[in-house]
Amino acid sequence: MNYWIAKSEPQAYGWAQFLKDGRTAWTGVRNFAARNHLRAMKKGDFVLFYHSGEEKSVVGLARVEKEPYPDPTATEGDWSCVDLVPVRSLAKPVTLSQMKADTVLREMPLVKQSRLSVSPLTKEQFKRLMELVS
């Protein structure tokens, strides 16, 4: 199993809307590194849902339901998407400032390469984030 973090502006597509929808195609990624991360996702992988913008915090846990396929929103280029389903809301959000201050989490790509909309987590980082939300 692999672990991921996916970012979204809450105004564009927030956790509450994702819960209401019950499933979403994670489309619109137009960064090659993030696209490659999407392409590495496998069904059953866990994905932490991160609100970017003003909130800057992890707010939910999702799972990959459908492995990578061509992004139907792409009008040109070779882009991919995956389908995600929500697993649960987190008891308390983990903020970016908490991640930066944590010795395990400060090495996350989200902290070091903040422009990536999809990035991997190590098992240790995922476990640490789950400890912080309970």
C-alpha positions as CSV (number, residue, x, y, z in Angstrom):
1,M,0.0,0.0,0.0
2,N,1.1,3.5,-0.8
3,Y,0.0,6.8,0.9
4,W,-0.7,10.1,-0.7
5,I,-1.8,13.7,0.0
6,A,-4.0,15.6,-2.5
7,K,-4.6,19.3,-2.3
8,S,-7.7,21.3,-3.2
9,E,-8.9,24.8,-2.6
10,P,-12.0,24.4,-0.4
11,Q,-13.8,27.0,-2.6
12,A,-13.1,25.0,-5.7
13,Y,-13.8,21.5,-4.3
14,G,-13.8,21.1,-0.6
15,W,-14.1,18.1,1.7
16,A,-17.8,18.8,2.5
17,Q,-18.7,18.6,-1.2
18,F,-16.6,15.4,-1.6
19,L,-18.5,13.8,1.3
20,K,-21.8,14.8,-0.3
21,D,-20.7,13.5,-3.7
22,G,-19.5,10.2,-2.2
23,R,-16.9,9.8,-5.0
24,T,-15.0,12.0,-7.4
25,A,-12.6,11.9,-10.3
26,W,-9.4,13.7,-9.3
27,T,-9.1,15.6,-12.5
28,G,-7.3,18.8,-13.6
29,V,-3.8,18.0,-12.5
30,R,-1.5,19.8,-14.9
31,N,1.9,19.3,-13.3
32,F,4.2,16.5,-14.6
33,A,5.4,15.5,-11.1
34,A,1.9,15.4,-9.7
35,R,0.7,13.5,-12.8
36,N,3.3,10.9,-12.2
37,H,2.2,10.5,-8.6
38,L,-1.4,10.0,-9.8
39,R,-0.1,7.4,-12.2
40,A,1.6,5.5,-9.3
41,M,-1.7,5.3,-7.3
42,K,-3.2,1.8,-6.8
43,K,-6.8,0.9,-5.8
44,G,-7.0,0.8,-2.0
45,D,-4.2,3.4,-1.4
46,F,-5.0,6.0,1.2
47,V,-5.1,9.6,0.3
48,L,-5.2,12.5,2.8
49,F,-7.4,15.4,1.6
50,Y,-5.7,18.7,2.2
51,H,-7.4,22.1,2.0
52,S,-5.0,24.6,0.5
53,G,-5.6,28.4,0.5
54,E,-6.3,30.0,3.8
55,E,-7.0,26.7,5.7
56,K,-3.8,24.9,4.9
57,S,-4.7,21.7,6.7
58,V,-5.4,18.0,6.3
59,V,-9.1,17.5,6.8
60,G,-10.1,14.1,5.6
61,L,-9.1,10.6,4.6
62,A,-10.0,9.1,1.2
63,R,-9.2,5.9,-0.7
64,V,-8.3,5.3,-4.4
65,E,-11.3,3.5,-5.9
66,K,-10.2,3.5,-9.5
67,E,-6.6,3.4,-10.8
68,P,-5.3,6.0,-13.2
69,Y,-7.0,6.6,-16.5
70,P,-6.9,9.4,-19.1
71,D,-8.2,12.7,-17.6
72,P,-11.4,13.5,-19.5
73,T,-11.0,17.3,-18.8
74,A,-7.7,17.4,-20.7
75,T,-8.0,19.0,-24.1
76,E,-4.4,18.5,-25.0
77,G,-1.4,16.6,-23.5
78,D,-1.1,13.3,-21.7
79,W,-2.8,13.7,-18.4
80,S,-4.3,11.3,-15.9
81,C,-6.8,11.1,-13.1
82,V,-8.0,8.6,-10.5
83,D,-11.3,8.1,-8.7
84,L,-11.4,8.7,-5.0
85,V,-14.0,7.9,-2.3
86,P,-14.1,9.5,1.1
87,V,-13.3,7.2,4.1
88,R,-13.8,9.6,7.0
89,S,-13.5,13.2,8.2
90,L,-10.6,13.7,10.6
91,A,-11.4,14.4,14.2
92,K,-9.2,17.5,14.1
93,P,-7.3,19.0,11.2
94,V,-3.6,19.0,11.0
95,T,-2.3,22.4,9.9
96,L,0.7,23.1,7.7
97,S,2.4,24.9,10.6
98,Q,2.1,21.7,12.7
99,M,3.6,19.7,9.9
100,K,6.5,22.1,9.5
101,A,7.2,21.9,13.2
102,D,7.1,18.0,13.4
103,T,10.4,16.2,12.9
104,V,8.7,13.4,10.9
105,L,6.4,15.6,8.8
106,R,8.7,18.4,7.9
107,E,10.3,16.3,5.2
108,M,7.1,15.7,3.3
109,P,6.9,16.9,-0.3
110,L,3.9,19.0,0.7
111,V,6.1,21.0,3.0
112,K,9.2,21.1,0.7
113,Q,7.4,21.5,-2.7
114,S,4.2,23.2,-1.8
115,R,3.1,23.7,-5.4
116,L,2.5,20.0,-6.0
117,S,-1.2,19.1,-5.9
118,V,-0.6,15.4,-5.4
119,S,2.4,14.0,-3.5
120,P,3.5,10.8,-1.8
121,L,3.8,10.2,1.9
122,T,6.0,7.6,3.6
123,K,4.3,5.0,5.8
124,E,5.9,6.8,8.8
125,Q,4.5,10.2,7.7
126,F,1.0,8.8,7.2
127,K,1.1,7.1,10.6
128,R,2.3,10.3,12.3
129,L,-0.5,12.3,10.6
130,M,-3.1,9.8,11.8
131,E,-1.7,10.1,15.4
132,L,-2.1,13.8,15.3
133,V,-5.8,13.7,14.3
134,S,-6.9,11.3,17.0
